[in-house]
């Protein structure tokens, strides 16, 4: 496919913008994973009833609060992380397709 110079420049800027967004999504995956682990640990603390040295006299109300906040937070953060992970993969595929289109247009131009 033959692209004009203006189209190639637009494609180049699109590739650069999408690449920056993919890097941001990678950071979101990392933060989402950390928050998911924290909420899972909070839920485990609440559901198991273990006694830890930091809060040895935790009331039953605190444990109930921590298990439900941990459970709901873990589900929401886990779902968010999963969706961002899928968007990250699709974004990488999109950028690869655009880079291939850009390279093909350069090769055809130099072949003429």
Rosetta constraint file for C-alpha pairs under 8 A:
AtomPair CA 1 CA 101 HARMONIC 7.97 0.50
AtomPair CA 1 CA 104 HARMONIC 7.44 0.50
AtomPair CA 1 CA 105 HARMONIC 6.19 0.50
AtomPair CA 1 CA 108 HARMONIC 7.85 0.50
AtomPair CA 2 CA 105 HARMONIC 5.63 0.50
AtomPair CA 2 CA 108 HARMONIC 7.03 0.50
AtomPair CA 2 CA 109 HARMONIC 7.40 0.50
AtomPair CA 3 CA 7 HARMONIC 5.80 0.50
AtomPair CA 3 CA 8 HARMONIC 6.14 0.50
AtomPair CA 3 CA 105 HARMONIC 6.01 0.50
AtomPair CA 4 CA 8 HARMONIC 6.22 0.50
AtomPair CA 5 CA 9 HARMONIC 6.23 0.50
AtomPair CA 6 CA 10 HARMONIC 6.19 0.50
AtomPair CA 7 CA 11 HARMONIC 6.04 0.50
AtomPair CA 8 CA 12 HARMONIC 6.02 0.50
AtomPair CA 8 CA 102 HARMONIC 6.71 0.50
AtomPair CA 8 CA 105 HARMONIC 7.96 0.50
AtomPair CA 9 CA 13 HARMONIC 6.27 0.50
AtomPair CA 10 CA 14 HARMONIC 6.16 0.50
AtomPair CA 11 CA 15 HARMONIC 6.13 0.50
AtomPair CA 11 CA 98 HARMONIC 7.28 0.50
AtomPair CA 11 CA 102 HARMONIC 7.12 0.50
AtomPair CA 12 CA 16 HARMONIC 6.30 0.50
AtomPair CA 12 CA 102 HARMONIC 7.53 0.50
AtomPair CA 13 CA 17 HARMONIC 6.16 0.50
AtomPair CA 14 CA 18 HARMONIC 6.09 0.50
AtomPair CA 15 CA 19 HARMONIC 6.05 0.50
AtomPair CA 15 CA 95 HARMONIC 5.99 0.50
AtomPair CA 15 CA 98 HARMONIC 6.70 0.50
AtomPair CA 15 CA 99 HARMONIC 7.13 0.50
AtomPair CA 16 CA 20 HARMONIC 6.35 0.50
AtomPair CA 17 CA 21 HARMONIC 6.40 0.50
AtomPair CA 18 CA 22 HARMONIC 6.17 0.50
AtomPair CA 18 CA 91 HARMONIC 7.23 0.50
AtomPair CA 18 CA 95 HARMONIC 6.74 0.50
AtomPair CA 19 CA 23 HARMONIC 6.37 0.50
AtomPair CA 19 CA 92 HARMONIC 7.88 0.50
AtomPair CA 19 CA 95 HARMONIC 7.00 0.50
AtomPair CA 20 CA 24 HARMONIC 6.43 0.50
AtomPair CA 21 CA 25 HARMONIC 6.19 0.50
AtomPair CA 22 CA 26 HARMONIC 6.25 0.50
AtomPair CA 22 CA 88 HARMONIC 5.92 0.50
AtomPair CA 22 CA 91 HARMONIC 6.38 0.50
AtomPair CA 22 CA 92 HARMONIC 7.00 0.50
AtomPair CA 23 CA 27 HARMONIC 6.58 0.50
AtomPair CA 24 CA 28 HARMONIC 6.32 0.50
AtomPair CA 25 CA 29 HARMONIC 6.18 0.50
AtomPair CA 25 CA 84 HARMONIC 6.48 0.50
AtomPair CA 25 CA 85 HARMONIC 7.66 0.50
AtomPair CA 25 CA 87 HARMONIC 7.83 0.50
AtomPair CA 25 CA 88 HARMONIC 5.98 0.50
AtomPair CA 26 CA 30 HARMONIC 6.42 0.50
AtomPair CA 26 CA 85 HARMONIC 7.84 0.50
AtomPair CA 26 CA 88 HARMONIC 6.94 0.50
AtomPair CA 27 CA 31 HARMONIC 6.24 0.50
AtomPair CA 28 CA 32 HARMONIC 5.82 0.50
AtomPair CA 28 CA 81 HARMONIC 7.52 0.50
AtomPair CA 28 CA 84 HARMONIC 7.24 0.50
AtomPair CA 29 CA 33 HARMONIC 6.02 0.50
AtomPair CA 29 CA 81 HARMONIC 5.53 0.50
AtomPair CA 29 CA 84 HARMONIC 6.34 0.50
AtomPair CA 29 CA 85 HARMONIC 6.31 0.50
AtomPair CA 30 CA 34 HARMONIC 6.38 0.50
AtomPair CA 31 CA 35 HARMONIC 6.22 0.50
AtomPair CA 32 CA 36 HARMONIC 6.03 0.50
AtomPair CA 32 CA 77 HARMONIC 5.93 0.50
AtomPair CA 32 CA 78 HARMONIC 7.15 0.50
AtomPair CA 32 CA 80 HARMONIC 7.07 0.50
AtomPair CA 32 CA 81 HARMONIC 5.20 0.50
AtomPair CA 33 CA 37 HARMONIC 6.23 0.50
AtomPair CA 33 CA 77 HARMONIC 7.59 0.50
AtomPair CA 33 CA 78 HARMONIC 7.23 0.50
AtomPair CA 33 CA 81 HARMONIC 6.45 0.50
AtomPair CA 34 CA 38 HARMONIC 6.27 0.50
AtomPair CA 35 CA 39 HARMONIC 6.15 0.50
AtomPair CA 35 CA 74 HARMONIC 7.66 0.50
AtomPair CA 35 CA 77 HARMONIC 6.61 0.50
AtomPair CA 36 CA 40 HARMONIC 6.07 0.50
AtomPair CA 36 CA 73 HARMONIC 7.21 0.50
AtomPair CA 36 CA 74 HARMONIC 4.95 0.50
AtomPair CA 36 CA 75 HARMONIC 7.81 0.50
AtomPair CA 36 CA 77 HARMONIC 5.28 0.50
AtomPair CA 36 CA 78 HARMONIC 5.65 0.50
AtomPair CA 37 CA 41 HARMONIC 6.13 0.50
AtomPair CA 37 CA 74 HARMONIC 7.40 0.50
AtomPair CA 38 CA 42 HARMONIC 6.25 0.50
AtomPair CA 38 CA 70 HARMONIC 8.00 0.50
AtomPair CA 38 CA 74 HARMONIC 7.93 0.50
AtomPair CA 39 CA 43 HARMONIC 6.13 0.50
AtomPair CA 39 CA 69 HARMONIC 7.58 0.50
AtomPair CA 39 CA 70 HARMONIC 4.44 0.50
AtomPair CA 39 CA 71 HARMONIC 6.83 0.50
AtomPair CA 39 CA 73 HARMONIC 5.67 0.50
AtomPair CA 39 CA 74 HARMONIC 4.91 0.50
AtomPair CA 40 CA 44 HARMONIC 6.11 0.50
AtomPair CA 40 CA 70 HARMONIC 5.85 0.50
AtomPair CA 40 CA 71 HARMONIC 6.72 0.50
AtomPair CA 40 CA 73 HARMONIC 7.99 0.50
AtomPair CA 40 CA 74 HARMONIC 5.51 0.50
AtomPair CA 41 CA 45 HARMONIC 6.13 0.50
AtomPair CA 41 CA 70 HARMONIC 7.37 0.50
AtomPair CA 42 CA 46 HARMONIC 6.27 0.50
AtomPair CA 42 CA 66 HARMONIC 6.02 0.50
AtomPair CA 42 CA 67 HARMONIC 6.42 0.50
AtomPair CA 42 CA 69 HARMONIC 7.81 0.50
AtomPair CA 42 CA 70 HARMONIC 4.94 0.50
AtomPair CA 42 CA 71 HARMONIC 7.97 0.50
AtomPair CA 43 CA 47 HARMONIC 6.04 0.50
AtomPair CA 43 CA 66 HARMONIC 6.21 0.50
AtomPair CA 43 CA 67 HARMONIC 4.23 0.50
AtomPair CA 43 CA 68 HARMONIC 6.82 0.50
AtomPair CA 43 CA 69 HARMONIC 7.20 0.50
AtomPair CA 43 CA 70 HARMONIC 4.13 0.50
AtomPair CA 43 CA 71 HARMONIC 5.35 0.50
AtomPair CA 43 CA 74 HARMONIC 8.00 0.50
AtomPair CA 44 CA 48 HARMONIC 5.84 0.50
AtomPair CA 44 CA 67 HARMONIC 6.97 0.50
AtomPair CA 44 CA 70 HARMONIC 7.84 0.50
AtomPair CA 45 CA 49 HARMONIC 6.21 0.50
AtomPair CA 45 CA 50 HARMONIC 6.37 0.50
AtomPair CA 45 CA 63 HARMONIC 7.58 0.50
AtomPair CA 45 CA 66 HARMONIC 7.49 0.50
AtomPair CA 45 CA 67 HARMONIC 6.99 0.50
AtomPair CA 46 CA 50 HARMONIC 7.91 0.50
AtomPair CA 46 CA 63 HARMONIC 4.64 0.50
AtomPair CA 46 CA 64 HARMONIC 6.26 0.50
AtomPair CA 46 CA 65 HARMONIC 7.68 0.50
AtomPair CA 46 CA 66 HARMONIC 5.28 0.50
AtomPair CA 46 CA 67 HARMONIC 4.11 0.50
AtomPair CA 46 CA 68 HARMONIC 7.88 0.50
AtomPair CA 46 CA 70 HARMONIC 7.89 0.50
AtomPair CA 47 CA 63 HARMONIC 7.48 0.50
AtomPair CA 47 CA 64 HARMONIC 7.88 0.50
AtomPair CA 47 CA 67 HARMONIC 5.65 0.50
AtomPair CA 49 CA 63 HARMONIC 7.28 0.50
AtomPair CA 51 CA 55 HARMONIC 7.36 0.50
AtomPair CA 51 CA 56 HARMONIC 5.54 0.50
AtomPair CA 51 CA 57 HARMONIC 7.88 0.50
AtomPair CA 52 CA 56 HARMONIC 5.52 0.50
AtomPair CA 58 CA 62 HARMONIC 6.35 0.50
AtomPair CA 58 CA 63 HARMONIC 6.92 0.50
AtomPair CA 59 CA 63 HARMONIC 6.45 0.50
AtomPair CA 60 CA 64 HARMONIC 6.09 0.50
AtomPair CA 61 CA 65 HARMONIC 6.08 0.50
AtomPair CA 62 CA 66 HARMONIC 6.05 0.50
AtomPair CA 63 CA 67 HARMONIC 6.07 0.50
AtomPair CA 64 CA 68 HARMONIC 6.33 0.50
AtomPair CA 65 CA 69 HARMONIC 6.03 0.50
AtomPair CA 66 CA 70 HARMONIC 5.71 0.50
AtomPair CA 67 CA 71 HARMONIC 5.96 0.50
AtomPair CA 68 CA 72 HARMONIC 6.03 0.50
AtomPair CA 69 CA 73 HARMONIC 5.76 0.50
AtomPair CA 70 CA 74 HARMONIC 5.83 0.50
AtomPair CA 71 CA 75 HARMONIC 6.23 0.50
AtomPair CA 72 CA 76 HARMONIC 6.19 0.50
AtomPair CA 73 CA 77 HARMONIC 5.87 0.50
AtomPair CA 74 CA 78 HARMONIC 5.67 0.50
AtomPair CA 75 CA 79 HARMONIC 6.04 0.50
AtomPair CA 76 CA 80 HARMONIC 6.10 0.50
AtomPair CA 77 CA 81 HARMONIC 6.00 0.50
AtomPair CA 78 CA 82 HARMONIC 6.13 0.50
AtomPair CA 79 CA 83 HARMONIC 6.22 0.50
AtomPair CA 80 CA 84 HARMONIC 6.15 0.50
AtomPair CA 81 CA 85 HARMONIC 6.00 0.50
AtomPair CA 82 CA 86 HARMONIC 6.33 0.50
AtomPair CA 83 CA 87 HARMONIC 6.24 0.50
AtomPair CA 84 CA 88 HARMONIC 6.01 0.50
AtomPair CA 85 CA 89 HARMONIC 6.38 0.50
AtomPair CA 86 CA 90 HARMONIC 6.28 0.50
AtomPair CA 87 CA 91 HARMONIC 5.95 0.50
AtomPair CA 88 CA 92 HARMONIC 6.25 0.50
AtomPair CA 89 CA 93 HARMONIC 6.42 0.50
AtomPair CA 90 CA 94 HARMONIC 6.23 0.50
AtomPair CA 91 CA 95 HARMONIC 6.21 0.50
AtomPair CA 92 CA 96 HARMONIC 6.18 0.50
AtomPair CA 93 CA 97 HARMONIC 6.26 0.50
AtomPair CA 94 CA 98 HARMONIC 6.31 0.50
AtomPair CA 95 CA 99 HARMONIC 6.08 0.50
AtomPair CA 96 CA 100 HARMONIC 6.16 0.50
AtomPair CA 97 CA 101 HARMONIC 6.23 0.50
AtomPair CA 98 CA 102 HARMONIC 6.08 0.50
AtomPair CA 99 CA 103 HARMONIC 6.07 0.50
AtomPair CA 100 CA 104 HARMONIC 6.02 0.50
AtomPair CA 101 CA 105 HARMONIC 6.18 0.50
AtomPair CA 102 CA 106 HARMONIC 6.38 0.50
AtomPair CA 103 CA 107 HARMONIC 6.21 0.50
AtomPair CA 104 CA 108 HARMONIC 6.19 0.50
AtomPair CA 105 CA 109 HARMONIC 6.19 0.50
AtomPair CA 106 CA 110 HARMONIC 6.20 0.50
AtomPair CA 107 CA 111 HARMONIC 6.07 0.50
AtomPair CA 108 CA 112 HARMONIC 6.58 0.50
